[in-house]
Amino acid sequence: MFANQRLGASADQDSARAHLLLNFTDLSNFDDRPIPMMVRGDGCEVIDASGRRYLDGLSGLFCTNLGHAHGAEVGAAAQQQLSEMVYSPNWSLTHPTAVHLAERLTTAAEPLGMTRLFLTSGGGEAVEAAWKLVRQWHIANGQPQRRKAIARDLAYHGTSLGALSFTGLDDCREPFLPLPIPVSFVSNTNAYRHPDGANEAAFTKSLLDEIHRTIIREGADEIAMLIAEPVQNSGGAFTPPAGYWSGLRELCDRYGILLVADETISAFGRVGEWFGSMRFAARPDLITFAKGATAGHAPLGGVLMNDRVAEPFATGAVTYMHGLTFSGHPLSTAIALKVMDIYDREQVFENVRALEGYFENRLQELRANPLVGDIRGAGFFWAIELVKDRETREMFDEAEANWLLRDELSGHMDELGLLCRLDDRGEPVIQLSPPLVSGAKEIDRMVSIIGEATDRAYKSWAKDRARLIKSAGRRPKINVA
Ligand SMILES: Cc1ncc(COP(=O)(O)O)c(C=O)c1O
């Protein structure tokens, strides 16, 4: 079986090189080696064209919350929907699975006061849809001058031009400047690198003071929206300190700003609850979500909003001037409903809550390696920051980080069979976000592979660091999603 796939794979390799453009990928990385090609999933593993198995330590791209075990059941729901009706827009009319999903999600988000849903095909689209709701809401409330936003350093909120405006990553923004929405960036919740990070109360105060100063500087009545993730992914699983989200709520209320929680990753059990906002006592006005909504079985995203935001749209005072052909595609909404059933039936979020402590304790064992500086995260969403010197928290410079992630760890992870993200958008981190159905066995295997890979990297580093960095070349970013 795999022999055939291998033959197929070499033709596919030529074809991929000739015709495919990959997301955020330097294709010259693959001049002298194959493009990794995944052909099958099995539980918490994926299998490449040569038959090698990898543990899916990043749930694809924070998507496969159920792993690869429920495709047939979800497929049956998809087949039923397609045999009944292949497509209906959600423009001036709707269809049952969109309605049922709206009911289901507003019920799940009831404790957060969410009462209405707009559907998109993904996370960036949801962020842009939220921005347009926010803008029109302010216009309806007689404040059309509110055109600015506040977002956080290093945060990733998508790549379409509107969503990119909120993304605090210079490399992503640079080619497309100027971006359409004026955004001020404030510190994220990286306690490890913040001067007040060791004292939680002082840290929270310092972060909120900075936001307050930013609001005053930019003009309190010019700011429309503040957007933040409950746990920020980019930079490495930054959890909020106590009091942070209630402080955001208080500032937004005081200055008439709408608060958006971007839960593209943190919703649907990633941190053990339906929404990360529940875990971290956030009370946003709008919630954007995607990925886990279908556990990766189909593209879907959306924006949930509370009554206050929905009011002018629901009463007909304002028509929402936004639409997407595939907003709430029946295939995706039918799949999302089936995935919600499975989340409930298999007690998937309970599994995350039950194993979070075990996961964290096992990760802490990695501190035996001197390269490991910080371990942070929540639920099944963790990052390990790598440092040159643990005592001083000295950071790797760019060439060193490149060597460490691309030339060392990427190859070791590949050889040892773990798909994870080796990210250097902030300081170098290993990011883990496994399927929410993972058990102790998968956690043990992840920790053991990372332990072995970081030990090998440390040995190379300790042995000949000058030579290694000098000879650091560009290698495939197989594990860099
Ligand atoms: C927090 C956050 N917002 C938005 C996005 C963009 O989502 P999409 O790629 O579906 O547009 C992502 C993608 O990873 C994300 O993590």
The ligand as a Tripos MOL2 file, in Angstrom:
@<TRIPOS>MOLECULE
LIG
   16    16     1     0     0
SMALL
NO_CHARGES

@<TRIPOS>ATOM
      1 C1         -5.9100   34.1150   16.9720 C.3       1 LIG1
      2 C2         -6.0660   33.9730   15.4900 C.ar      1 LIG1
      3 N1         -6.8530   34.8220   14.8270 N.ar      1 LIG1
      4 C3         -7.0410   34.7320   13.4960 C.ar      1 LIG1
      5 C4         -6.4150   33.7440   12.7630 C.ar      1 LIG1
      6 C5         -6.6350   33.6510   11.2830 C.3       1 LIG1
      7 O1         -7.4100   32.5570   10.9830 O.3       1 LIG1
      8 P1         -7.5450   32.0400    9.4780 P.3       1 LIG1
      9 O2         -6.2100   31.5060    9.0780 O.co2     1 LIG1
     10 O3         -8.6190   31.0050    9.5500 O.co2     1 LIG1
     11 O4         -7.9590   33.2390    8.6620 O.co2     1 LIG1
     12 C6         -5.5940   32.8080   13.4250 C.ar      1 LIG1
     13 C7         -4.9330   31.7440   12.6720 C.2       1 LIG1
     14 O5         -4.1740   30.9590   13.1840 O.2       1 LIG1
     15 C8         -5.4160   32.9340   14.8210 C.ar      1 LIG1
     16 O6         -4.6370   32.0860   15.4920 O.3       1 LIG1
@<TRIPOS>BOND
     1     1     2 1
     2     2     3 ar
     3     2    15 ar
     4     3     4 ar
     5     4     5 ar
     6     5     6 1
     7     5    12 ar
     8     6     7 1
     9     7     8 1
    10     8     9 2
    11     8    10 1
    12     8    11 1
    13    12    13 1
    14    12    15 ar
    15    13    14 2
    16    15    16 1
@<TRIPOS>SUBSTRUCTURE
     1 LIG1         1 GROUP 0 **** ****
